[in-house]
């Protein structure tokens, strides 16, 4: 999870002129979907599904805020609230996907909460 956050940070350090325009929104959603899934999985070890889901999205969204702030210092990049919203939506999608998968496996015979 920390390693993935470092990957996101590294991508954010790329000057704007080197970032392909069309993949930007999809990249935001996908990189934060992975972060949301990783956070949910880590948090789920110690708490309920609902709490892990909420915390995963909150933590990822807060990290997205710091990521946008970081971009203010990268040449040809600017903080963008739309990017933050895409990041948060991606984190929610990733966390929900893992939670849904977990729920499906629980129905198939694993131990419930």
N, C-alpha and C positions, 0 to 999 in steps of 0.2 A: 504494500500500500504506500509506504514512504517512497519506495523506488518509483512507483507510478507518478506520485506527486512531483518527484524530481524530473521525470520525463515531461510532464506538463509545463513545469517551470522552464525547461530547456527549449521547448517549442515556443514559449512566450518570449524568449530572448532573441528569436530570429527577427532580424529587421523586416519591416513591412514589405519592402520591395521584393523579398524572397518568398513571400507567402502567396501561393496561388489563390486567386480570388474566389473561384467557384467552390472550392472544397472547404472554405472557412466555416460556414455554419454547420455543416455535417461533421467536420473535425471537432468542433466544440462539443456537440452532442455526444459523439462517440468517445472522446477522451474522458469526458465526465461520467458517461454511463459506466465505463470501466472503473473509475474511481468510486462511484456510488455502489457498485457491486462489491468491490473490495472492502469498502468501509462497512457495508451491511454485514458481510461475512465475518469480519473481525469483531464487530460489535455484538453480533448474534451469539458469540461464544459466552457472553456474560449477561445477556438480557433477553427480554421477550422480542418477538417479531416486530410488534408495533413500535416499541421503543427503539429498537435497532434501526428500523426503517426511518423514523423521524430524525434520529440523531445522524444517520448517514447522510441524509439530504441536507440537514442544517450544516454539518461540518463541511461537506463538499461545497455548498453554497458560500460559506464563509471563505473557504480556500479560493473560490472563484473570484470573490471580491479582491483578495490579495493579489491574485493573478492579474486582474485588470489594472490594479494600482501599479504593479510591476511594469506593465506595458507602457505606462506613462514615461518611463525612463529608457525605453528601447527606441532607437531611431525609426521614424516612420510608422510607429504604432501609437495608438491612443486607447485609453480606457473606453469601453463601450457598454452601456447598460443592456443592450440587446445581447451581446456576447455573454454577459452574466446570466441573463434569463435562459439562454440556450444551454449554458453550463448547468444551471440548476435543474432544468427540465431533463437533461441527459442523466444527471445524477439520480433523479427520481426514477427515471425509466430503468436504469441499471439496478438500483436497489429493489425496485418492484419486481423486476425479472427474476432476481435471485430469490426473493421472498416467495414469489409464485412457484418457482421450481421447488423450493424447500417444502412448501405446502403440498404440492403434488406428490413429492416423495413421502411425506408424512402419511398421506392418505393410502399410499401403497404398502404400508407396514412399518414404517419407522416410528420411533417414539414421538408423541405429540408434546407440546409445551407443558 
